[in-house]
Amino acid sequence: MARTLEPSNVVVDFVTRVKDAKSRSDVEYNSIPTTDPKKLTRQRGLVCDLAFRLGGEWEIFQHRWHIAVISKAPSRFVSSLQSDLDAAIAALPGRGIVPGLSSFQPKYPKRLPSDTIESLLDTSGRNITFPSVDRWKTAASRDFTSTYSSRVARIANTPEDACVLELLKAVRNFLAHGSKQSRATLNACIASRPASSQGPGLVGPSNAGLARGGVKSVRDVGVYLQGRAAQGMPRRMTVLTDRLEAIALTLN
């Protein structure tokens, strides 16, 4: 029998990895001497490195959690596979003519090994990825039972959470490419917007610590992440890390 993966363990592992990465970054950040003439530059580099790491960790987490959910609750995924297989068998040339072909009805097992699930979904070997929160919601609806698809839908349908995931992706893409388009997307995701409106932008009181002051365009993501939305608030990098952990935990 295929070993069943536990989605909640994937969530806990992700949160632990994020906390560990943040802790290591903080130690190095705080160890930079105040007399270092390049202190600010080095600190901004550290928060950028952490942000890029978080973007990668979230992508890996989505990949691992997707597989674990199907392993734990495979009925919808297996049913879809079986429907596709039945249709392919029904379309075989000679069906109804070749002896034995009409009774040929192969069946998927009710539970699949995790490596089989991964190979079926990740055909390129580059991880199961989702270009947007809405695409993640669509994939969850396709592959998951309602117990788990509803959890992804809850995040996707909560602008206060969904906008954080879009911001994380925009930060990572800007750090990776530094293109005009990636900067424009980043600034769109940082800008505040009403909860009732569509499109990118920060929404809700939980994300107040991610807001930027004024209307100037962010050119250096390190300056943005290292800074604070207001005096007395945590650095934006800390807020982003905390929000990401909180969103992941809603999946449990």
C-alpha atoms as a printed R data frame, in Angstrom:
    type eleno elety resid chain resno       x       y       z
1   ATOM     1    CA   MET     A     1   0.000   0.000   0.000
2   ATOM     2    CA   ALA     A     2   1.249   3.465  -0.880
3   ATOM     3    CA   ARG     A     3   2.497   5.469   2.101
4   ATOM     4    CA   THR     A     4   0.159   8.361   2.859
5   ATOM     5    CA   LEU     A     5   1.696  11.808   3.199
6   ATOM     6    CA   GLU     A     6   0.369  14.248   5.781
7   ATOM     7    CA   PRO     A     7  -0.312  17.783   4.458
8   ATOM     8    CA   SER     A     8  -0.147  19.320   7.941
9   ATOM     9    CA   ASN     A     9   3.435  18.092   8.297
10  ATOM    10    CA   VAL     A    10   4.350  19.929   5.091
11  ATOM    11    CA   VAL     A    11   2.901  23.139   6.539
12  ATOM    12    CA   VAL     A    12   4.796  22.753   9.807
13  ATOM    13    CA   ASP     A    13   8.028  22.032   7.937
14  ATOM    14    CA   PHE     A    14   7.553  25.126   5.788
15  ATOM    15    CA   VAL     A    15   6.964  27.396   8.780
16  ATOM    16    CA   THR     A    16  10.025  25.928  10.500
17  ATOM    17    CA   ARG     A    17  12.177  26.519   7.434
18  ATOM    18    CA   VAL     A    18  10.979  30.114   7.148
19  ATOM    19    CA   LYS     A    19  11.656  30.813  10.816
20  ATOM    20    CA   ASP     A    20  15.123  29.277  10.544
21  ATOM    21    CA   ALA     A    21  15.956  31.323   7.441
22  ATOM    22    CA   LYS     A    22  14.724  34.510   9.128
23  ATOM    23    CA   SER     A    23  16.723  33.748  12.285
24  ATOM    24    CA   ARG     A    24  19.956  33.174  10.356
25  ATOM    25    CA   SER     A    25  19.404  36.349   8.372
26  ATOM    26    CA   ASP     A    26  18.720  38.354  11.544
27  ATOM    27    CA   VAL     A    27  21.921  37.132  13.192
28  ATOM    28    CA   GLU     A    28  23.991  38.255  10.233
29  ATOM    29    CA   TYR     A    29  22.008  41.498   9.893
30  ATOM    30    CA   ASN     A    30  22.599  42.460  13.520
31  ATOM    31    CA   SER     A    31  26.260  41.465  13.464
32  ATOM    32    CA   ILE     A    32  27.233  44.154  10.941
33  ATOM    33    CA   PRO     A    33  29.303  46.736  12.846
34  ATOM    34    CA   THR     A    34  27.815  50.199  13.141
35  ATOM    35    CA   THR     A    35  31.174  51.531  11.957
36  ATOM    36    CA   ASP     A    36  30.988  49.604   8.688
37  ATOM    37    CA   PRO     A    37  30.754  52.247   5.929
38  ATOM    38    CA   LYS     A    38  28.724  49.799   3.827
39  ATOM    39    CA   LYS     A    39  26.382  48.799   6.627
40  ATOM    40    CA   LEU     A    40  23.160  49.865   4.896
41  ATOM    41    CA   THR     A    41  24.191  48.266   1.611
42  ATOM    42    CA   ARG     A    42  24.994  44.985   3.322
43  ATOM    43    CA   GLN     A    43  21.772  45.032   5.327
44  ATOM    44    CA   ARG     A    44  19.717  45.660   2.214
45  ATOM    45    CA   GLY     A    45  21.504  42.807   0.513
46  ATOM    46    CA   LEU     A    46  20.644  40.487   3.389
47  ATOM    47    CA   VAL     A    47  16.924  41.303   3.335
48  ATOM    48    CA   CYS     A    48  16.890  40.832  -0.443
49  ATOM    49    CA   ASP     A    49  18.573  37.437  -0.068
50  ATOM    50    CA   LEU     A    50  15.981  36.437   2.528
51  ATOM    51    CA   ALA     A    51  13.083  37.625   0.366
52  ATOM    52    CA   PHE     A    52  14.387  35.659  -2.609
53  ATOM    53    CA   ARG     A    53  14.775  32.604  -0.376
54  ATOM    54    CA   LEU     A    54  11.201  32.969   0.878
55  ATOM    55    CA   GLY     A    55   9.894  33.104  -2.676
56  ATOM    56    CA   GLY     A    56  11.663  29.837  -3.434
57  ATOM    57    CA   GLU     A    57  10.502  28.225  -0.196
58  ATOM    58    CA   TRP     A    58   6.877  29.108  -0.978
59  ATOM    59    CA   GLU     A    59   7.146  27.576  -4.444
60  ATOM    60    CA   ILE     A    60   8.630  24.371  -3.006
61  ATOM    61    CA   PHE     A    61   5.960  24.347  -0.311
62  ATOM    62    CA   GLN     A    62   3.111  24.588  -2.835
63  ATOM    63    CA   HIS     A    63   4.658  21.713  -4.804
64  ATOM    64    CA   ARG     A    64   5.079  19.470  -1.749
65  ATOM    65    CA   TRP     A    65   1.700  20.348  -0.226
66  ATOM    66    CA   HIS     A    66  -0.123  19.677  -3.504
67  ATOM    67    CA   ILE     A    67   1.328  16.168  -3.635
68  ATOM    68    CA   ALA     A    68   0.676  15.536   0.062
69  ATOM    69    CA   VAL     A    69  -2.976  16.567  -0.221
70  ATOM    70    CA   ILE     A    70  -3.578  14.161  -3.099
71  ATOM    71    CA   SER     A    71  -1.757  11.428  -1.181
72  ATOM    72    CA   LYS     A    72  -3.968  12.055   1.866
73  ATOM    73    CA   ALA     A    73  -7.265  12.484  -0.006
74  ATOM    74    CA   PRO     A    74  -6.853  10.985  -3.505
75  ATOM    75    CA   SER     A    75 -10.444  10.307  -4.541
76  ATOM    76    CA   ARG     A    76 -11.001  13.318  -6.795
77  ATOM    77    CA   PHE     A    77  -7.593  13.063  -8.459
78  ATOM    78    CA   VAL     A    78  -7.890   9.322  -9.073
79  ATOM    79    CA   SER     A    79 -11.451   9.704 -10.352
80  ATOM    80    CA   SER     A    80 -10.270  12.257 -12.904
81  ATOM    81    CA   LEU     A    81  -7.441   9.974 -14.003
82  ATOM    82    CA   GLN     A    82  -9.860   7.072 -14.340
83  ATOM    83    CA   SER     A    83 -12.276   9.132 -16.441
84  ATOM    84    CA   ASP     A    84  -9.471  10.073 -18.818
85  ATOM    85    CA   LEU     A    85  -8.323   6.451 -19.017
86  ATOM    86    CA   ASP     A    86 -11.850   5.165 -19.668
87  ATOM    87    CA   ALA     A    87 -12.265   7.686 -22.475
88  ATOM    88    CA   ALA     A    88  -8.953   6.662 -24.025
89  ATOM    89    CA   ILE     A    89  -9.864   2.969 -23.861
90  ATOM    90    CA   ALA     A    90 -13.285   3.652 -25.375
91  ATOM    91    CA   ALA     A    91 -11.619   5.444 -28.287
92  ATOM    92    CA   LEU     A    92  -9.265   2.554 -29.134
93  ATOM    93    CA   PRO     A    93  -9.548   1.334 -32.759
94  ATOM    94    CA   GLY     A    94 -11.236  -2.055 -32.911
95  ATOM    95    CA   ARG     A    95 -13.331  -1.572 -29.803
96  ATOM    96    CA   GLY     A    96 -16.302  -3.937 -30.209
97  ATOM    97    CA   ILE     A    97 -14.523  -5.835 -32.997
98  ATOM    98    CA   VAL     A    98 -11.314  -7.237 -31.536
99  ATOM    99    CA   PRO     A    99 -12.096 -10.105 -29.140
100 ATOM   100    CA   GLY     A   100 -11.394  -9.207 -25.536
101 ATOM   101    CA   LEU     A   101 -11.003  -5.488 -26.179
102 ATOM   102    CA   SER     A   102 -14.540  -4.695 -25.048
103 ATOM   103    CA   SER     A   103 -13.858  -6.251 -21.656
104 ATOM   104    CA   PHE     A   104 -10.510  -4.495 -21.278
105 ATOM   105    CA   GLN     A   105 -11.127  -2.121 -18.362
106 ATOM   106    CA   PRO     A   106  -7.906  -1.247 -16.504
107 ATOM   107    CA   LYS     A   107  -8.375   0.537 -13.180
108 ATOM   108    CA   TYR     A   108  -6.216   2.925 -11.242
109 ATOM   109    CA   PRO     A   109  -5.591   1.961  -7.616
110 ATOM   110    CA   LYS     A   110  -7.557   4.015  -5.098
111 ATOM   111    CA   ARG     A   111  -4.329   5.365  -3.625
112 ATOM   112    CA   LEU     A   112  -1.161   6.258  -5.532
113 ATOM   113    CA   PRO     A   113   2.462   6.465  -4.329
114 ATOM   114    CA   SER     A   114   3.626  10.052  -3.889
115 ATOM   115    CA   ASP     A   115   6.322   9.691  -6.559
116 ATOM   116    CA   THR     A   116   3.638   8.571  -9.036
117 ATOM   117    CA   ILE     A   117   1.495  11.593  -8.174
118 ATOM   118    CA   GLU     A   118   4.505  13.832  -8.664
119 ATOM   119    CA   SER     A   119   5.426  12.307 -12.033
120 ATOM   120    CA   LEU     A   120   1.842  12.667 -13.283
121 ATOM   121    CA   LEU     A   121   1.623  16.348 -12.318
122 ATOM   122    CA   ASP     A   122   5.220  17.511 -12.699
123 ATOM   123    CA   THR     A   123   6.004  16.183 -16.151
124 ATOM   124    CA   SER     A   124   8.828  18.689 -16.709
125 ATOM   125    CA   GLY     A   125  10.552  17.938 -13.404
126 ATOM   126    CA   ARG     A   126  10.597  21.654 -12.567
127 ATOM   127    CA   ASN     A   127   8.091  21.542  -9.696
128 ATOM   128    CA   ILE     A   128   4.336  22.029  -9.725
129 ATOM   129    CA   THR     A   129   4.040  25.797  -9.990
130 ATOM   130    CA   PHE     A   130   1.166  28.255 -10.199
131 ATOM   131    CA   PRO     A   131   1.523  31.576 -12.060
132 ATOM   132    CA   SER     A   132  -1.046  33.233  -9.825
133 ATOM   133    CA   VAL     A   133  -3.185  32.644  -6.749
134 ATOM   134    CA   ASP     A   134  -6.217  32.151  -8.994
135 ATOM   135    CA   ARG     A   135  -4.391  29.447 -10.966
136 ATOM   136    CA   TRP     A   136  -3.541  27.734  -7.677
137 ATOM   137    CA   LYS     A   137  -7.215  27.816  -6.743
138 ATOM   138    CA   THR     A   138  -8.156  26.303 -10.117
139 ATOM   139    CA   ALA     A   139  -5.639  23.488  -9.758
140 ATOM   140    CA   ALA     A   140  -6.830  22.755  -6.230
141 ATOM   141    CA   SER     A   141 -10.437  22.574  -7.417
142 ATOM   142    CA   ARG     A   142  -9.375  20.137 -10.138
143 ATOM   143    CA   ASP     A   143  -7.180  17.849  -8.013
144 ATOM   144    CA   PHE     A   144  -8.423  18.072  -4.404
145 ATOM   145    CA   THR     A   145 -11.451  16.948  -2.478
146 ATOM   146    CA   SER     A   146 -13.580  19.794  -1.160
147 ATOM   147    CA   THR     A   147 -11.956  19.591   2.278
148 ATOM   148    CA   TYR     A   148  -8.671  20.836   0.857
149 ATOM   149    CA   SER     A   149  -9.758  22.803  -2.195
150 ATOM   150    CA   SER     A   150 -11.876  24.986   0.095
151 ATOM   151    CA   ARG     A   151  -8.752  25.954   2.047
152 ATOM   152    CA   VAL     A   152  -6.987  27.193  -1.053
153 ATOM   153    CA   ALA     A   153 -10.177  28.923  -2.178
154 ATOM   154    CA   ARG     A   154 -10.400  30.677   1.183
155 ATOM   155    CA   ILE     A   155  -6.928  32.191   0.644
156 ATOM   156    CA   ALA     A   156  -7.627  33.068  -2.993
157 ATOM   157    CA   ASN     A   157 -10.957  34.650  -2.077
158 ATOM   158    CA   THR     A   158  -9.475  36.668   0.794
159 ATOM   159    CA   PRO     A   159  -7.824  39.720  -0.796
160 ATOM   160    CA   GLU     A   160  -5.890  40.439   2.414
161 ATOM   161    CA   ASP     A   161  -4.089  37.091   2.033
162 ATOM   162    CA   ALA     A   162  -3.967  36.733  -1.745
163 ATOM   163    CA   CYS     A   163  -2.263  40.101  -2.212
164 ATOM   164    CA   VAL     A   164   0.622  39.010   0.043
165 ATOM   165    CA   LEU     A   165   1.306  35.962  -2.118
166 ATOM   166    CA   GLU     A   166   1.217  38.093  -5.258
167 ATOM   167    CA   LEU     A   167   3.611  40.561  -3.613
168 ATOM   168    CA   LEU     A   168   6.007  37.766  -2.651
169 ATOM   169    CA   LYS     A   169   6.078  36.519  -6.238
170 ATOM   170    CA   ALA     A   170   6.591  40.068  -7.531
171 ATOM   171    CA   VAL     A   171   9.497  40.662  -5.132
172 ATOM   172    CA   ARG     A   172  11.167  37.420  -6.179
173 ATOM   173    CA   ASN     A   173  10.689  38.121  -9.878
174 ATOM   174    CA   PHE     A   174  12.090  41.631  -9.551
175 ATOM   175    CA   LEU     A   175  15.128  40.335  -7.661
176 ATOM   176    CA   ALA     A   176  15.628  37.649 -10.301
177 ATOM   177    CA   HIS     A   177  15.146  39.797 -13.413
178 ATOM   178    CA   GLY     A   178  15.335  43.477 -12.514
179 ATOM   179    CA   SER     A   179  13.355  44.264 -15.668
180 ATOM   180    CA   LYS     A   180  11.075  47.227 -16.241
181 ATOM   181    CA   GLN     A   181   8.055  44.944 -16.312
182 ATOM   182    CA   SER     A   182   8.992  43.182 -13.071
183 ATOM   183    CA   ARG     A   183   9.504  46.563 -11.379
184 ATOM   184    CA   ALA     A   184   6.137  47.789 -12.630
185 ATOM   185    CA   THR     A   185   4.469  44.635 -11.300
186 ATOM   186    CA   LEU     A   186   6.238  45.022  -7.954
187 ATOM   187    CA   ASN     A   187   5.061  48.607  -7.572
188 ATOM   188    CA   ALA     A   188   1.516  47.620  -8.483
189 ATOM   189    CA   CYS     A   189   1.578  44.930  -5.787
190 ATOM   190    CA   ILE     A   190   2.971  47.341  -3.172
191 ATOM   191    CA   ALA     A   191   0.402  50.076  -3.849
192 ATOM   192    CA   SER     A   192  -2.664  50.153  -1.610
193 ATOM   193    CA   ARG     A   193  -6.099  49.503  -3.112
194 ATOM   194    CA   PRO     A   194  -9.661  49.244  -1.810
195 ATOM   195    CA   ALA     A   195 -10.743  45.721  -0.911
196 ATOM   196    CA   SER     A   196 -13.678  46.056  -3.301
197 ATOM   197    CA   SER     A   197 -11.488  46.674  -6.351
198 ATOM   198    CA   GLN     A   198  -9.836  44.081  -8.549
199 ATOM   199    CA   GLY     A   199  -6.202  43.793  -9.508
200 ATOM   200    CA   PRO     A   200  -2.880  43.904  -7.665
201 ATOM   201    CA   GLY     A   201  -2.247  45.958  -4.548
202 ATOM   202    CA   LEU     A   202  -2.193  45.692  -0.768
203 ATOM   203    CA   VAL     A   203  -5.460  45.293   1.105
204 ATOM   204    CA   GLY     A   204  -6.433  45.170   4.771
205 ATOM   205    CA   PRO     A   205  -5.080  46.100   8.198
206 ATOM   206    CA   SER     A   206  -2.924  42.964   8.449
207 ATOM   207    CA   ASN     A   207  -0.826  44.343   5.619
208 ATOM   208    CA   ALA     A   208  -0.451  47.884   6.928
209 ATOM   209    CA   GLY     A   209   3.175  47.125   7.766
210 ATOM   210    CA   LEU     A   210   3.899  46.414   4.092
211 ATOM   211    CA   ALA     A   211   2.653  49.776   2.840
212 ATOM   212    CA   ARG     A   212   5.025  52.333   1.363
213 ATOM   213    CA   GLY     A   213   5.001  56.015   2.146
214 ATOM   214    CA   GLY     A   214   4.091  58.591  -0.487
215 ATOM   215    CA   VAL     A   215   3.587  57.806  -4.136
216 ATOM   216    CA   LYS     A   216   7.173  57.333  -5.247
217 ATOM   217    CA   SER     A   217   8.004  54.281  -7.299
218 ATOM   218    CA   VAL     A   218  10.154  51.645  -5.558
219 ATOM   219    CA   ARG     A   219  13.385  51.211  -7.467
220 ATOM   220    CA   ASP     A   220  15.445  49.361  -4.847
221 ATOM   221    CA   VAL     A   221  13.543  46.471  -3.277
222 ATOM   222    CA   GLY     A   222  16.163  46.285  -0.515
223 ATOM   223    CA   VAL     A   223  15.298  49.810   0.588
224 ATOM   224    CA   TYR     A   224  11.600  48.894   0.605
225 ATOM   225    CA   LEU     A   225  12.056  45.622   2.544
226 ATOM   226    CA   GLN     A   226  14.465  47.052   5.088
227 ATOM   227    CA   GLY     A   227  12.292  50.085   5.770
228 ATOM   228    CA   ARG     A   228   9.209  50.487   7.930
229 ATOM   229    CA   ALA     A   229   5.726  51.590   6.923
230 ATOM   230    CA   ALA     A   230   5.663  53.896   9.966
231 ATOM   231    CA   GLN     A   231   7.787  54.638  12.977
232 ATOM   232    CA   GLY     A   232   7.516  51.914  15.605
233 ATOM   233    CA   MET     A   233   6.361  49.246  13.134
234 ATOM   234    CA   PRO     A   234   8.471  46.193  12.256
235 ATOM   235    CA   ARG     A   235  10.609  46.224   9.138
236 ATOM   236    CA   ARG     A   236   8.638  45.227   6.058
237 ATOM   237    CA   MET     A   237  10.748  42.079   5.679
238 ATOM   238    CA   THR     A   238   9.607  40.940   9.122
239 ATOM   239    CA   VAL     A   239   5.979  41.722   8.299
240 ATOM   240    CA   LEU     A   240   6.198  39.814   5.015
241 ATOM   241    CA   THR     A   241   7.718  36.790   6.762
242 ATOM   242    CA   ASP     A   242   5.089  36.794   9.500
243 ATOM   243    CA   ARG     A   243   2.227  37.148   7.030
244 ATOM   244    CA   LEU     A   244   3.542  34.275   4.914
245 ATOM   245    CA   GLU     A   245   3.703  31.998   7.940
246 ATOM   246    CA   ALA     A   246   0.184  32.978   8.994
247 ATOM   247    CA   ILE     A   247  -1.234  32.296   5.534
248 ATOM   248    CA   ALA     A   248   0.430  28.881   5.340
249 ATOM   249    CA   LEU     A   249  -1.007  27.909   8.718
250 ATOM   250    CA   THR     A   250  -4.557  28.575   7.490
251 ATOM   251    CA   LEU     A   251  -4.143  25.499   5.294
252 ATOM   252    CA   ASN     A   252  -4.114  23.252   8.379
